[in-house]
């Protein structure tokens, strides 16, 4: 049997717990730079939203249309491996196997790879990036 005393004690603890979390993340204190803690600027919020939309768990290089680890443009170690194997397009300064200008069928391969992982088509690579300019 629950006594009145233990019931009130439980309610008091629950109320205290709820009140302690009520103000989390809404502080109006400022840091030395004058920015408010707990508040984000609209530009940083927009940037984070864009990164979230195109993040793909760090697996996909949105700019170049290949897996990030294999991107011969963004990843210097990958570029070095491709060059060592003789897989390099000097004209477009990227791995030949990732040069969609010289090898359009390779773009189809990477699209299929992305689609198999995420269930939809990847973001379109801009013509500027696809041409290597």
N, CA, C and O atoms as a Tinker XYZ file with bonds, in Angstrom:
   532  protein
     1  N      0.831000   -1.171000    0.000000    73     2
     2  CA     0.000000    0.000000    0.000000    64     1     3
     3  C      0.888000    1.251000    0.000000    63     2     4     5
     4  O      1.852000    1.337000    0.760000    81     3
     5  N      0.554000    2.210000   -0.854000    73     3     6
     6  CA     1.318000    3.445000   -0.967000    64     5     7
     7  C      0.779000    4.448000    0.025000    63     6     8     9
     8  O     -0.421000    4.717000    0.071000    81     7
     9  N      1.671000    4.991000    0.809000    73     7    10
    10  CA     1.237000    5.987000    1.778000    64     9    11
    11  C      1.207000    7.349000    1.119000    63    10    12    13
    12  O      1.859000    7.580000    0.100000    81    11
    13  N      0.444000    8.243000    1.713000    73    11    14
    14  CA     0.331000    9.588000    1.166000    64    13    15
    15  C      1.689000   10.290000    1.146000    63    14    16    17
    16  O      2.003000   11.038000    0.221000    81    15
    17  N      2.457000   10.043000    2.145000    73    15    18
    18  CA     3.764000   10.685000    2.268000    64    17    19
    19  C      4.686000   10.292000    1.107000    63    18    20    21
    20  O      5.326000   11.169000    0.526000    81    19
    21  N      4.773000    9.007000    0.750000    73    19    22
    22  CA     5.655000    8.573000   -0.333000    64    21    23
    23  C      5.149000    9.053000   -1.685000    63    22    24    25
    24  O      5.954000    9.314000   -2.579000    81    23
    25  N      3.854000    9.174000   -1.857000    73    23    26
    26  CA     3.262000    9.664000   -3.105000    64    25    27
    27  C      3.634000   11.128000   -3.313000    63    26    28    29
    28  O      4.043000   11.514000   -4.408000    81    27
    29  N      3.497000   11.931000   -2.288000    73    27    30
    30  CA     3.839000   13.354000   -2.387000    64    29    31
    31  C      5.319000   13.548000   -2.650000    63    30    32    33
    32  O      5.715000   14.435000   -3.406000    81    31
    33  N      6.134000   12.711000   -2.020000    73    31    34
    34  CA     7.574000   12.790000   -2.208000    64    33    35
    35  C      7.940000   12.511000   -3.677000    63    34    36    37
    36  O      8.794000   13.193000   -4.244000    81    35
    37  N      7.297000   11.515000   -4.282000    73    35    38
    38  CA     7.548000   11.169000   -5.681000    64    37    39
    39  C      7.123000   12.305000   -6.594000    63    38    40    41
    40  O      7.838000   12.644000   -7.538000    81    39
    41  N      5.969000   12.896000   -6.323000    73    39    42
    42  CA     5.491000   14.024000   -7.138000    64    41    43
    43  C      6.444000   15.204000   -7.032000    63    42    44    45
    44  O      6.696000   15.891000   -8.022000    81    43
    45  N      6.968000   15.439000   -5.856000    73    43    46
    46  CA     7.905000   16.548000   -5.657000    64    45    47
    47  C      9.175000   16.333000   -6.475000    63    46    48    49
    48  O      9.685000   17.263000   -7.101000    81    47
    49  N      9.674000   15.120000   -6.467000    73    47    50
    50  CA    10.882000   14.803000   -7.236000    64    49    51
    51  C     10.630000   14.946000   -8.732000    63    50    52    53
    52  O     11.478000   15.476000   -9.450000    81    51
    53  N      9.489000   14.487000   -9.207000    73    51    54
    54  CA     9.157000   14.615000  -10.632000    64    53    55
    55  C      9.045000   16.075000  -11.037000    63    54    56    57
    56  O      9.544000   16.470000  -12.092000    81    55
    57  N      8.396000   16.877000  -10.206000    73    55    58
    58  CA     8.259000   18.300000  -10.489000    64    57    59
    59  C      9.629000   18.971000  -10.527000    63    58    60    61
    60  O      9.908000   19.769000  -11.422000    81    59
    61  N     10.467000   18.655000   -9.576000    73    59    62
    62  CA    11.820000   19.214000   -9.533000    64    61    63
    63  C     12.618000   18.813000  -10.778000    63    62    64    65
    64  O     13.326000   19.637000  -11.358000    81    63
    65  N     12.501000   17.561000  -11.180000    73    63    66
    66  CA    13.201000   17.066000  -12.359000    64    65    67
    67  C     12.730000   17.787000  -13.620000    63    66    68    69
    68  O     13.546000   18.190000  -14.449000    81    67
    69  N     11.418000   17.950000  -13.764000    73    67    70
    70  CA    10.875000   18.632000  -14.944000    64    69    71
    71  C     11.323000   20.088000  -14.988000    63    70    72    73
    72  O     11.664000   20.593000  -16.058000    81    71
    73  N     11.329000   20.761000  -13.865000    73    71    74
    74  CA    11.742000   22.164000  -13.824000    64    73    75
    75  C     13.229000   22.327000  -14.120000    63    74    76    77
    76  O     13.642000   23.328000  -14.706000    81    75
    77  N     14.023000   21.357000  -13.722000    73    75    78
    78  CA    15.462000   21.470000  -13.959000    64    77    79
    79  C     15.797000   21.377000  -15.441000    63    78    80    81
    80  O     16.802000   21.933000  -15.884000    81    79
    81  N     14.959000   20.674000  -16.219000    73    79    82
    82  CA    15.208000   20.549000  -17.659000    64    81    83
    83  C     14.479000   21.596000  -18.476000    63    82    84    85
    84  O     14.746000   21.731000  -19.670000    81    83
    85  N     13.587000   22.323000  -17.884000    73    83    86
    86  CA    12.758000   23.278000  -18.612000    64    85    87
    87  C     13.573000   24.361000  -19.307000    63    86    88    89
    88  O     13.186000   24.807000  -20.387000    81    87
    89  N     14.677000   24.794000  -18.731000    73    87    90
    90  CA    15.430000   25.893000  -19.308000    64    89    91
    91  C     16.653000   25.487000  -20.098000    63    90    92    93
    92  O     17.425000   26.357000  -20.500000    81    91
    93  N     16.863000   24.208000  -20.338000    73    91    94
    94  CA    18.065000   23.753000  -21.040000    64    93    95
    95  C     18.145000   24.328000  -22.437000    63    94    96    97
    96  O     17.163000   24.308000  -23.178000    81    95
    97  N     19.318000   24.844000  -22.805000    73    95    98
    98  CA    19.578000   25.316000  -24.161000    64    97    99
    99  C     18.977000   26.668000  -24.490000    63    98   100   101
   100  O     19.000000   27.071000  -25.652000    81    99
   101  N     18.439000   27.385000  -23.513000    73    99   102
   102  CA    17.836000   28.676000  -23.815000    64   101   103
   103  C     18.506000   29.815000  -23.079000    63   102   104   105
   104  O     17.901000   30.864000  -22.860000    81   103
   105  N     19.738000   29.614000  -22.701000    73   103   106
   106  CA    20.465000   30.636000  -21.965000    64   105   107
   107  C     20.691000   31.856000  -22.838000    63   106   108   109
   108  O     20.891000   31.734000  -24.047000    81   107
   109  N     20.660000   33.022000  -22.231000    73   107   110
   110  CA    20.920000   34.235000  -22.992000    64   109   111
   111  C     22.268000   34.826000  -22.631000    63   110   112   113
   112  O     22.533000   35.991000  -22.930000    81   111
   113  N     23.123000   34.042000  -21.993000    73   111   114
   114  CA    24.470000   34.502000  -21.657000    64   113   115
   115  C     25.247000   34.718000  -22.936000    63   114   116   117
   116  O     24.919000   34.146000  -23.976000    81   115
   117  N     26.263000   35.533000  -22.863000    73   115   118
   118  CA    27.090000   35.769000  -24.044000    64   117   119
   119  C     28.509000   35.349000  -23.760000    63   118   120   121
   120  O     28.975000   35.389000  -22.621000    81   119
   121  N     29.199000   34.939000  -24.830000    73   119   122
   122  CA    30.601000   34.586000  -24.698000    64   121   123
   123  C     31.441000   35.843000  -24.901000    63   122   124   125
   124  O     30.881000   36.894000  -25.213000    81   123
   125  N     32.764000   35.778000  -24.735000    73   123   126
   126  CA    33.600000   36.965000  -24.879000    64   125   127
   127  C     33.494000   37.629000  -26.244000    63   126   128   129
   128  O     33.736000   38.831000  -26.360000    81   127
   129  N     33.136000   36.870000  -27.284000    73   127   130
   130  CA    33.016000   37.445000  -28.627000    64   129   131
   131  C     31.706000   38.208000  -28.788000    63   130   132   133
   132  O     31.497000   38.870000  -29.805000    81   131
   133  N     30.814000   38.120000  -27.785000    73   131   134
   134  CA    29.556000   38.840000  -27.852000    64   133   135
   135  C     28.423000   38.022000  -28.437000    63   134   136   137
   136  O     27.300000   38.516000  -28.545000    81   135
   137  N     28.692000   36.778000  -28.819000    73   135   138
   138  CA    27.649000   35.921000  -29.360000    64   137   139
   139  C     26.848000   35.335000  -28.217000    63   138   140   141
   140  O     27.394000   35.058000  -27.149000    81   139
   141  N     25.571000   35.146000  -28.431000    73   139   142
   142  CA    24.735000   34.539000  -27.396000    64   141   143
   143  C     24.927000   33.046000  -27.390000    63   142   144   145
   144  O     24.919000   32.408000  -28.443000    81   143
   145  N     25.100000   32.476000  -26.197000    73   143   146
   146  CA    25.154000   31.032000  -26.061000    64   145   147
   147  C     23.755000   30.487000  -26.284000    63   146   148   149
   148  O     22.767000   31.121000  -25.913000    81   147
   149  N     23.672000   29.314000  -26.888000    73   147   150
   150  CA    22.386000   28.672000  -27.087000    64   149   151
   151  C     21.627000   29.226000  -28.278000    63   150   152   153
   152  O     20.540000   28.741000  -28.589000    81   151
   153  N     22.173000   30.231000  -28.952000    73   151   154
   154  CA    21.536000   30.800000  -30.124000    64   153   155
   155  C     22.495000   30.667000  -31.292000    63   154   156   157
   156  O     23.707000   30.818000  -31.136000    81   155
   157  N     21.944000   30.384000  -32.462000    73   155   158
   158  CA    22.774000   30.244000  -33.648000    64   157   159
   159  C     22.422000   31.341000  -34.634000    63   158   160   161
   160  O     21.264000   31.747000  -34.740000    81   159
   161  N     23.423000   31.817000  -35.351000    73   159   162
   162  CA    23.148000   32.814000  -36.368000    64   161   163
   163  C     22.407000   32.149000  -37.518000    63   162   164   165
   164  O     22.495000   30.936000  -37.711000    81   163
   165  N     21.683000   32.949000  -38.269000    73   163   166
   166  CA    20.907000   32.373000  -39.371000    64   165   167
   167  C     21.821000   31.779000  -40.431000    63   166   168   169
   168  O     21.462000   30.787000  -41.066000    81   167
   169  N     23.015000   32.374000  -40.637000    73   167   170
   170  CA    23.921000   31.832000  -41.651000    64   169   171
   171  C     24.472000   30.477000  -41.224000    63   170   172   173
   172  O     24.598000   29.577000  -42.054000    81   171
   173  N     24.808000   30.315000  -39.926000    73   171   174
   174  CA    25.315000   29.017000  -39.484000    64   173   175
   175  C     24.204000   27.980000  -39.500000    63   174   176   177
   176  O     24.461000   26.809000  -39.782000    81   175
   177  N     22.978000   28.385000  -39.205000    73   175   178
   178  CA    21.850000   27.458000  -39.253000    64   177   179
   179  C     21.615000   27.010000  -40.695000    63   178   180   181
   180  O     21.375000   25.829000  -40.946000    81   179
   181  N     21.682000   27.941000  -41.639000    73   179   182
   182  CA    21.502000   27.592000  -43.049000    64   181   183
   183  C     22.611000   26.664000  -43.522000    63   182   184   185
   184  O     22.353000   25.707000  -44.253000    81   183
   185  N     23.839000   26.940000  -43.111000    73   183   186
   186  CA    24.970000   26.111000  -43.507000    64   185   187
   187  C     24.807000   24.693000  -42.965000    63   186   188   189
   188  O     25.046000   23.720000  -43.681000    81   187
   189  N     24.396000   24.575000  -41.683000    73   187   190
   190  CA    24.189000   23.253000  -41.096000    64   189   191
   191  C     23.068000   22.507000  -41.794000    63   190   192   193
   192  O     23.160000   21.295000  -41.991000    81   191
   193  N     22.008000   23.215000  -42.172000    73   191   194
   194  CA    20.893000   22.571000  -42.866000    64   193   195
   195  C     21.369000   22.028000  -44.210000    63   194   196   197
   196  O     21.000000   20.919000  -44.597000    81   195
   197  N     22.178000   22.796000  -44.914000    73   195   198
   198  CA    22.696000   22.344000  -46.199000    64   197   199
   199  C     23.606000   21.145000  -46.008000    63   198   200   201
   200  O     23.525000   20.180000  -46.768000    81   199
   201  N     24.471000   21.193000  -45.005000    73   199   202
   202  CA    25.361000   20.071000  -44.750000    64   201   203
   203  C     24.576000   18.830000  -44.363000    63   202   204   205
   204  O     24.940000   17.723000  -44.760000    81   203
   205  N     23.514000   18.993000  -43.602000    73   203   206
   206  CA    22.699000   17.851000  -43.196000    64   205   207
   207  C     22.025000   17.246000  -44.405000    63   206   208   209
   208  O     21.985000   16.024000  -44.545000    81   207
   209  N     21.488000   18.091000  -45.290000    73   207   210
   210  CA    20.805000   17.606000  -46.479000    64   209   211
   211  C     21.750000   16.832000  -47.384000    63   210   212   213
   212  O     21.346000   15.842000  -47.994000    81   211
   213  N     22.989000   17.263000  -47.480000    73   211   214
   214  CA    23.932000   16.662000  -48.412000    64   213   215
   215  C     25.058000   15.908000  -47.725000    63   214   216   217
   216  O     26.116000   15.699000  -48.320000    81   215
   217  N     24.849000   15.504000  -46.509000    73   215   218
   218  CA    25.915000   14.864000  -45.758000    64   217   219
   219  C     26.184000   13.444000  -46.234000    63   218   220   221
   220  O     27.341000   13.096000  -46.474000    81   219
   221  N     25.178000   12.627000  -46.375000    73   219   222
   222  CA    25.318000   11.232000  -46.768000    64   221   223
   223  C     26.334000   10.515000  -45.905000    63   222   224   225
   224  O     27.099000    9.675000  -46.380000    81   223
   225  N     26.327000   10.868000  -44.603000    73   223   226
   226  CA    27.159000   10.227000  -43.583000    64   225   227
   227  C     28.650000   10.308000  -43.911000    63   226   228   229
   228  O     29.426000    9.444000  -43.502000    81   227
   229  N     29.044000   11.341000  -44.645000    73   227   230
   230  CA    30.444000   11.504000  -44.999000    64   229   231
   231  C     30.917000   10.513000  -46.045000    63   230   232   233
   232  O     32.110000   10.433000  -46.336000    81   231
   233  N     29.993000    9.763000  -46.607000    73   231   234
   234  CA    30.354000    8.715000  -47.553000    64   233   235
   235  C     30.462000    9.235000  -48.972000    63   234   236   237
   236  O     31.251000    8.709000  -49.757000    81   235
   237  N     29.699000   10.242000  -49.321000    73   235   238
   238  CA    29.606000   10.702000  -50.706000    64   237   239
   239  C     30.160000   12.098000  -50.874000    63   238   240   241
   240  O     29.839000   12.994000  -50.093000    81   239
   241  N     30.996000   12.295000  -51.893000    73   239   242
   242  CA    31.496000   13.621000  -52.239000    64   241   243
   243  C     30.474000   14.244000  -53.190000    63   242   244   245
   244  O     30.423000   13.903000  -54.371000    81   243
   245  N     29.674000   15.149000  -52.667000    73   243   246
   246  CA    28.598000   15.758000  -53.449000    64   245   247
   247  C     29.164000   16.556000  -54.625000    63   246   248   249
   248  O     28.590000   16.546000  -55.714000    81   247
   249  N     30.277000   17.241000  -54.414000    73   247   250
   250  CA    30.848000   18.089000  -55.460000    64   249   251
   251  C     31.351000   17.308000  -56.661000    63   250   252   253
   252  O     31.295000   17.806000  -57.785000    81   251
   253  N     31.846000   16.077000  -56.442000    73   251   254
   254  CA    32.503000   15.348000  -57.532000    64   253   255
   255  C     31.820000   14.044000  -57.917000    63   254   256   257
   256  O     32.240000   13.395000  -58.875000    81   255
   257  N     30.782000   13.647000  -57.197000    73   255   258
   258  CA    29.968000   12.507000  -57.599000    64   257   259
   259  C     30.600000   11.137000  -57.431000    63   258   260   261
   260  O     30.340000   10.224000  -58.215000    81   259
   261  N     31.435000   10.996000  -56.402000    73   259   262
   262  CA    32.083000    9.709000  -56.110000    64   261   263
   263  C     32.139000    9.538000  -54.586000    63   262   264   265
   264  O     31.949000   10.512000  -53.857000    81   263
   265  N     32.393000    8.328000  -54.095000    73   263   266
   266  CA    32.559000    8.171000  -52.647000    64   265   267
   267  C     33.718000    9.041000  -52.143000    63   266   268   269
   268  O     34.758000    9.145000  -52.792000    81   267
   269  N     33.522000    9.650000  -50.995000    73   267   270
   270  CA    34.501000   10.585000  -50.438000    64   269   271
   271  C     35.891000    9.971000  -50.300000    63   270   272   273
   272  O     36.882000   10.617000  -50.643000    81   271
   273  N     35.983000    8.742000  -49.808000    73   271   274
   274  CA    37.289000    8.091000  -49.630000    64   273   275
   275  C     38.025000    7.908000  -50.945000    63   274   276   277
   276  O     39.255000    7.879000  -50.981000    81   275
   277  N     37.262000    7.784000  -52.029000    73   275   278
   278  CA    37.850000    7.543000  -53.342000    64   277   279
   279  C     38.009000    8.806000  -54.172000    63   278   280   281
   280  O     38.530000    8.744000  -55.285000    81   279
   281  N     37.574000    9.946000  -53.660000    73   279   282
   282  CA    37.574000   11.171000  -54.467000    64   281   283
   283  C     39.015000   11.616000  -54.743000    63   282   284   285
   284  O     39.746000   12.010000  -53.835000    81   283
   285  N     39.393000   11.544000  -55.998000    73   283   286
   286  CA    40.762000   11.882000  -56.382000    64   285   287
   287  C     41.005000   13.383000  -56.415000    63   286   288   289
   288  O     42.139000   13.821000  -56.613000    81   287
   289  N     39.964000   14.171000  -56.225000    73   287   290
   290  CA    40.119000   15.622000  -56.200000    64   289   291
   291  C     40.222000   16.121000  -54.759000    63   290   292   293
   292  O     41.066000   16.963000  -54.453000    81   291
   293  N     39.376000   15.609000  -53.880000    73   291   294
   294  CA    39.355000   16.055000  -52.483000    64   293   295
   295  C     40.342000   15.318000  -51.592000    63   294   296   297
   296  O     40.796000   15.864000  -50.587000    81   295
   297  N     40.676000   14.099000  -51.945000    73   295   298
   298  CA    41.470000   13.243000  -51.074000    64   297   299
   299  C     42.860000   13.025000  -51.687000    63   298   300   301
   300  O     43.009000   12.226000  -52.611000    81   299
   301  N     43.869000   13.726000  -51.178000    73   299   302
   302  CA    45.222000   13.616000  -51.747000    64   301   303
   303  C     45.783000   12.187000  -51.702000    63   302   304   305
   304  O     46.519000   11.783000  -52.603000    81   303
   305  N     45.439000   11.427000  -50.662000    73   303   306
   306  CA    45.921000   10.043000  -50.580000    64   305   307
   307  C     45.304000    9.197000  -51.697000    63   306   308   309
   308  O     45.981000    8.364000  -52.299000    81   307
   309  N     44.035000    9.415000  -51.963000    73   307   310
   310  CA    43.371000    8.684000  -53.050000    64   309   311
   311  C     44.009000    9.065000  -54.387000    63   310   312   313
   312  O     44.273000    8.200000  -55.221000    81   311
   313  N     44.253000   10.349000  -54.585000    73   311   314
   314  CA    44.877000   10.808000  -55.830000    64   313   315
   315  C     46.237000   10.138000  -56.023000    63   314   316   317
   316  O     46.584000    9.722000  -57.128000    81   315
   317  N     46.989000   10.040000  -54.954000    73   315   318
   318  CA    48.304000    9.405000  -55.007000    64   317   319
   319  C     48.182000    7.927000  -55.411000    63   318   320   321
   320  O     48.969000    7.435000  -56.220000    81   319
   321  N     47.199000    7.230000  -54.847000    73   319   322
   322  CA    46.981000    5.811000  -55.200000    64   321   323
   323  C     46.595000    5.667000  -56.664000    63   322   324   325
   324  O     47.089000    4.773000  -57.350000    81   323
   325  N     45.715000    6.541000  -57.150000    73   323   326
   326  CA    45.300000    6.468000  -58.556000    64   325   327
   327  C     46.475000    6.745000  -59.485000    63   326   328   329
   328  O     46.651000    6.057000  -60.491000    81   327
   329  N     47.282000    7.753000  -59.149000    73   327   330
   330  CA    48.450000    8.078000  -59.978000    64   329   331
   331  C     49.439000    6.910000  -60.003000    63   330   332   333
   332  O     49.992000    6.579000  -61.052000    81   331
   333  N     49.656000    6.292000  -58.844000    73   331   334
   334  CA    50.593000    5.171000  -58.754000    64   333   335
   335  C     50.149000    3.996000  -59.630000    63   334   336   337
   336  O     50.988000    3.255000  -60.142000    81   335
   337  N     48.849000    3.825000  -59.802000    73   335   338
   338  CA    48.325000    2.738000  -60.649000    64   337   339
   339  C     48.246000    3.148000  -62.122000    63   338   340   341
   340  O     47.885000    2.337000  -62.975000    81   339
   341  N     48.579000    4.389000  -62.414000    73   339   342
   342  CA    48.496000    4.865000  -63.796000    64   341   343
   343  C     47.076000    5.237000  -64.193000    63   342   344   345
   344  O     46.773000    5.349000  -65.381000    81   343
   345  N     46.213000    5.426000  -63.222000    73   343   346
   346  CA    44.817000    5.771000  -63.446000    64   345   347
   347  C     44.668000    7.275000  -63.237000    63   346   348   349
   348  O     44.164000    7.721000  -62.207000    81   347
   349  N     45.117000    8.059000  -64.234000    73   347   350
   350  CA    45.067000    9.503000  -64.067000    64   349   351
   351  C     44.763000   10.202000  -65.384000    63   350   352   353
   352  O     45.323000    9.854000  -66.424000    81   351
   353  N     43.876000   11.185000  -65.335000    73   351   354
   354  CA    43.543000   12.010000  -66.492000    64   353   355
   355  C     44.257000   13.346000  -66.322000    63   354   356   357
   356  O     43.840000   14.170000  -65.508000    81   355
   357  N     45.314000   13.563000  -67.071000    73   355   358
   358  CA    46.075000   14.809000  -66.973000    64   357   359
   359  C     45.270000   15.999000  -67.470000    63   358   360   361
   360  O     45.423000   17.112000  -66.967000    81   359
   361  N     44.415000   15.767000  -68.453000    73   359   362
   362  CA    43.625000   16.855000  -69.024000    64   361   363
   363  C     42.646000   17.448000  -68.002000    63   362   364   365
   364  O     42.454000   18.663000  -67.956000    81   363
   365  N     42.028000   16.584000  -67.181000    73   363   366
   366  CA    41.015000   17.043000  -66.231000    64   365   367
   367  C     41.465000   16.946000  -64.768000    63   366   368   369
   368  O     40.689000   17.223000  -63.853000    81   367
   369  N     42.717000   16.553000  -64.561000    73   367   370
   370  CA    43.343000   16.520000  -63.239000    64   369   371
   371  C     42.524000   15.753000  -62.201000    63   370   372   373
   372  O     42.167000   16.283000  -61.149000    81   371
   373  N     42.240000   14.512000  -62.522000    73   371   374
   374  CA    41.513000   13.601000  -61.627000    64   373   375
   375  C     41.783000   12.183000  -62.089000    63   374   376   377
   376  O     42.355000   11.976000  -63.159000    81   375
   377  N     41.382000   11.214000  -61.298000    73   375   378
   378  CA    41.539000    9.812000  -61.706000    64   377   379
   379  C     40.787000    9.586000  -63.012000    63   378   380   381
   380  O     39.661000   10.060000  -63.168000    81   379
   381  N     41.385000    8.880000  -63.934000    73   379   382
   382  CA    40.728000    8.590000  -65.211000    64   381   383
   383  C     39.422000    7.828000  -64.965000    63   382   384   385
   384  O     38.431000    8.047000  -65.661000    81   383
   385  N     39.427000    6.936000  -63.973000    73   383   386
   386  CA    38.223000    6.165000  -63.665000    64   385   387
   387  C     37.127000    7.026000  -63.039000    63   386   388   389
   388  O     35.997000    6.565000  -62.877000    81   387
   389  N     37.453000    8.279000  -62.682000    73   387   390
   390  CA    36.465000    9.214000  -62.146000    64   389   391
   391  C     36.271000   10.416000  -63.060000    63   390   392   393
   392  O     35.598000   11.379000  -62.691000    81   391
   393  N     36.847000   10.365000  -64.228000    73   391   394
   394  CA    36.706000   11.466000  -65.180000    64   393   395
   395  C     35.478000   11.195000  -66.049000    63   394   396   397
   396  O     35.528000   10.438000  -67.018000    81   395
   397  N     34.388000   11.832000  -65.672000    73   395   398
   398  CA    33.134000   11.597000  -66.381000    64   397   399
   399  C     33.132000   12.259000  -67.757000    63   398   400   401
   400  O     32.307000   11.917000  -68.604000    81   399
   401  N     34.032000   13.189000  -67.985000    73   399   402
   402  CA    34.154000   13.830000  -69.299000    64   401   403
   403  C     34.772000   12.843000  -70.301000    63   402   404   405
   404  O     34.304000   12.726000  -71.433000    81   403
   405  N     35.809000   12.146000  -69.880000    73   403   406
   406  CA    36.474000   11.171000  -70.753000    64   405   407
   407  C     35.788000    9.813000  -70.747000    63   406   408   409
   408  O     35.819000    9.091000  -71.744000    81   407
   409  N     35.164000    9.465000  -69.617000    73   407   410
   410  CA    34.534000    8.152000  -69.448000    64   409   411
   411  C     33.119000    8.305000  -68.892000    63   410   412   413
   412  O     32.901000    8.066000  -67.704000    81   411
   413  N     32.157000    8.695000  -69.723000    73   411   414
   414  CA    30.797000    8.902000  -69.229000    64   413   415
   415  C     30.185000    7.658000  -68.577000    63   414   416   417
   416  O     29.333000    7.776000  -67.696000    81   415
   417  N     30.613000    6.476000  -69.002000    73   415   418
   418  CA    30.071000    5.239000  -68.408000    64   417   419
   419  C     30.463000    5.099000  -66.938000    63   418   420   421
   420  O     29.765000    4.430000  -66.176000    81   419
   421  N     31.567000    5.718000  -66.534000    73   419   422
   422  CA    31.982000    5.661000  -65.128000    64   421   423
   423  C     31.026000    6.458000  -64.241000    63   422   424   425
   424  O     30.813000    6.102000  -63.082000    81   423
   425  N     30.460000    7.519000  -64.774000    73   423   426
   426  CA    29.472000    8.275000  -64.010000    64   425   427
   427  C     28.266000    7.388000  -63.713000    63   426   428   429
   428  O     27.720000    7.433000  -62.611000    81   427
   429  N     27.852000    6.594000  -64.675000    73   427   430
   430  CA    26.737000    5.662000  -64.480000    64   429   431
   431  C     27.070000    4.650000  -63.375000    63   430   432   433
   432  O     26.213000    4.305000  -62.561000    81   431
   433  N     28.307000    4.185000  -63.358000    73   431   434
   434  CA    28.741000    3.247000  -62.327000    64   433   435
   435  C     28.585000    3.858000  -60.933000    63   434   436   437
   436  O     28.042000    3.227000  -60.026000    81   435
   437  N     29.069000    5.093000  -60.773000    73   435   438
   438  CA    29.001000    5.741000  -59.469000    64   437   439
   439  C     27.560000    6.092000  -59.082000    63   438   440   441
   440  O     27.212000    6.046000  -57.902000    81   439
   441  N     26.738000    6.434000  -60.044000    73   439   442
   442  CA    25.318000    6.681000  -59.770000    64   441   443
   443  C     24.670000    5.411000  -59.234000    63   442   444   445
   444  O     23.909000    5.458000  -58.267000    81   443
   445  N     24.970000    4.274000  -59.862000    73   443   446
   446  CA    24.411000    2.993000  -59.410000    64   445   447
   447  C     24.918000    2.643000  -58.009000    63   446   448   449
   448  O     24.167000    2.112000  -57.191000    81   447
   449  N     26.164000    2.932000  -57.739000    73   447   450
   450  CA    26.747000    2.674000  -56.421000    64   449   451
   451  C     26.011000    3.480000  -55.345000    63   450   452   453
   452  O     25.656000    2.952000  -54.291000    81   451
   453  N     25.790000    4.762000  -55.628000    73   451   454
   454  CA    25.080000    5.626000  -54.694000    64   453   455
   455  C     23.638000    5.142000  -54.501000    63   454   456   457
   456  O     23.151000    5.048000  -53.374000    81   455
   457  N     22.975000    4.843000  -55.598000    73   455   458
   458  CA    21.577000    4.425000  -55.535000    64   457   459
   459  C     21.412000    3.130000  -54.744000    63   458   460   461
   460  O     20.430000    2.965000  -54.020000    81   459
   461  N     22.364000    2.218000  -54.878000    73   459   462
   462  CA    22.311000    0.965000  -54.129000    64   461   463
   463  C     22.430000    1.226000  -52.625000    63   462   464   465
   464  O     21.820000    0.517000  -51.824000    81   463
   465  N     23.203000    2.226000  -52.242000    73   463   466
   466  CA    23.411000    2.525000  -50.819000    64   465   467
   467  C     22.270000    3.348000  -50.224000    63   466   468   469
   468  O     21.837000    3.072000  -49.105000    81   467
   469  N     21.775000    4.355000  -50.949000    73   467   470
   470  CA    20.812000    5.295000  -50.380000    64   469   471
   471  C     19.382000    5.150000  -50.918000    63   470   472   473
   472  O     18.457000    5.744000  -50.365000    81   471
   473  N     19.192000    4.375000  -51.979000    73   471   474
   474  CA    17.847000    4.142000  -52.491000    64   473   475
   475  C     17.292000    5.252000  -53.363000    63   474   476   477
   476  O     16.108000    5.234000  -53.699000    81   475
   477  N     18.115000    6.214000  -53.735000    73   475   478
   478  CA    17.687000    7.278000  -54.646000    64   477   479
   479  C     18.900000    7.780000  -55.417000    63   478   480   481
   480  O     20.039000    7.457000  -55.080000    81   479
   481  N     18.647000    8.568000  -56.446000    73   479   482
   482  CA    19.741000    9.084000  -57.266000    64   481   483
   483  C     20.558000   10.096000  -56.479000    63   482   484   485
   484  O     20.024000   10.784000  -55.609000    81   483
   485  N     21.853000   10.194000  -56.778000    73   483   486
   486  CA    22.695000   11.176000  -56.081000    64   485   487
   487  C     22.397000   12.586000  -56.575000    63   486   488   489
   488  O     21.768000   12.760000  -57.618000    81   487
   489  N     22.847000   13.590000  -55.830000    73   487   490
   490  CA    22.716000   14.960000  -56.325000    64   489   491
   491  C     23.507000   15.093000  -57.614000    63   490   492   493
   492  O     24.548000   14.459000  -57.787000    81   491
   493  N     23.008000   15.911000  -58.505000    73   491   494
   494  CA    23.666000   16.084000  -59.801000    64   493   495
   495  C     24.976000   16.840000  -59.628000    63   494   496   497
   496  O     25.038000   17.840000  -58.912000    81   495
   497  N     26.016000   16.357000  -60.289000    73   495   498
   498  CA    27.315000   17.025000  -60.295000    64   497   499
   499  C     27.210000   18.166000  -61.291000    63   498   500   501
   500  O     26.710000   17.982000  -62.401000    81   499
   501  N     27.678000   19.342000  -60.900000    73   499   502
   502  CA    27.578000   20.487000  -61.809000    64   501   503
   503  C     28.423000   20.250000  -63.057000    63   502   504   505
   504  O     29.412000   19.519000  -63.017000    81   503
   505  N     28.029000   20.867000  -64.150000    73   503   506
   506  CA    28.775000   20.717000  -65.403000    64   505   507
   507  C     30.213000   21.183000  -65.238000    63   506   508   509
   508  O     31.127000   20.632000  -65.851000    81   507
   509  N     30.409000   22.209000  -64.397000    73   507   510
   510  CA    31.747000   22.728000  -64.123000    64   509   511
   511  C     32.629000   21.622000  -63.517000    63   510   512   513
   512  O     33.770000   21.437000  -63.940000    81   511
   513  N     32.106000   20.901000  -62.542000    73   511   514
   514  CA    32.864000   19.845000  -61.893000    64   513   515
   515  C     33.043000   18.636000  -62.820000    63   514   516   517
   516  O     34.108000   18.020000  -62.837000    81   515
   517  N     32.016000   18.303000  -63.579000    73   515   518
   518  CA    32.083000   17.137000  -64.453000    64   517   519
   519  C     33.130000   17.345000  -65.551000    63   518   520   521
   520  O     33.777000   16.391000  -65.983000    81   519
   521  N     33.295000   18.587000  -65.997000    73   519   522
   522  CA    34.234000   18.855000  -67.078000    64   521   523
   523  C     35.666000   18.987000  -66.584000    63   522   524   525
   524  O     36.614000   18.919000  -67.366000    81   523
   525  N     35.814000   19.178000  -65.271000    73   523   526
   526  CA    37.155000   19.310000  -64.708000    64   525   527
   527  C     37.703000   20.709000  -64.825000    63   526   528   529
   528  O     38.891000   20.926000  -64.590000    81   527
   529  N     36.867000   21.667000  -65.183000    73   527   530
   530  CA    37.324000   23.062000  -65.308000    64   529   531
   531  C     37.425000   23.734000  -63.976000    63   530   532
   532  O     37.793000   24.906000  -63.903000    81   531
